[in-house]
Amino acid sequence: METHQSCFSDCKLLPFSSPLSELSLWGQPLSVSQPPRLLERVSTICRRRHFSFRTEEAYIHWIKRFIFFHQKRHPDSMGIPEVESFLNHLAFHRSCSASTQTQALNALVFLYQEVLDKPLGQMKGLSRVQQRHRVPVVLNVSEVKACLEVMSGTCQLIAQLIYGAGLRVNECMGLRVKDLDFVTGSLSVRDGKGGKDRTTLLPRQLIAPLKKHLLKVAQLHQSDLNRGAGFAAMPGALYKKYPTASRSLAWQYVFPSSVLRLWSDGKMKVRWHMSDSTIQKAFKVALKQANIHKHASVHTLRHSFATHLLSSGTDIRTIQLLLGHRSLQTTMIYTHVIEATKLVTSPFDKL
């Protein structure tokens, strides 16, 4: 069995929002001279099962928190009582939500079942946080228009596309040039939530601004090529299967980063997409400038997209497909928004 020192001597407790890059695991080759450490084994199995980057990030985060909660004891020496103690601590002392506790539970079940080969079984002492069904925050049409009008440049275009196509922020940032189809007025979302692909709307009014934007992307890409760079990170091992495709314009991100970074063991200089935080911060500023006092984020534009389609008579099944929801029940939450905002006359107004 691995010693506590060898497994966790370099671990440090991270806040909830810490990126996986701080764990020094993503993209690091495993050592062949010694057995892989616990978190390296977790990372390896996540990738073998084609889990998303965010899932791997979340699982490693919760496993680290679990270990430090029990004073760096190795999980192999713990079991159901320790798992229940940690999860109950999140519920009673950290006041976490039901979804947060469920995420932590899933991470630990994965650790014991898939990594340590010691399934936990039934946990009778676990106190689950009650699930609360909340209506999402939605901006009305006037508020959306006011927010978008005070924005400018690339951030404005990103926000317009998120609202116009109903995209998640990471889906919009991950768009490649080849994913836009100006002829059919559609765009393809690759490897969305749950690893699914889908096709959604490309607003006609955004075709001209996007074409103009892509001219700048092409110029930037040509400049990178002239400097011996111009590579785009490709999913899986596609860069090995199609070695020249990585330098083509088609694979470049629609919203590229302003800096080049090393990739593939430092052999390639690639230009990733913009950071999610860039548009998040810009949208927060826009809300303030537009004098909108709602607890909204850029993801609210996606909620607004669905709600406004439903208000205009689009059937719920079509909206489900456009949003990429696995279950219709997830999409049905927007019907509650519509019901709450129907034009019903208050009896007070009849006095």
ABEGO torsion letter per residue (X at the ends): XBBAAAAAAABBBBBAABBAAAAGABGBBBBAABBBBAAAAAAAAAAAAGBBAAAAAAAAAAAAAAAAAAGGBBAAABBAAAAAAAAAAAAAAAGBBAAAAAAAAAAAAAAAAAAAGBBAEBBAABBBBBBBBBBBBBBBAAAAAAAAAABBEAAAAAAAAAAAAGBBAAAAAABBAAABBAAAGBBBBBGBBGGBBBBBBBBAAAAAAAAAAAAAAAAAAAAAAAAGBGBBBBBEAAAAABAAAAABAAABBABBBABBBBBGGGABBBBBBBBAAAAAAAAAAAAAAAGBBBBBBAAAAAAAAAAAAAAAGBBAAAAAAAAGBABAAAAAAAAAAAAAABBBBBAAAAX
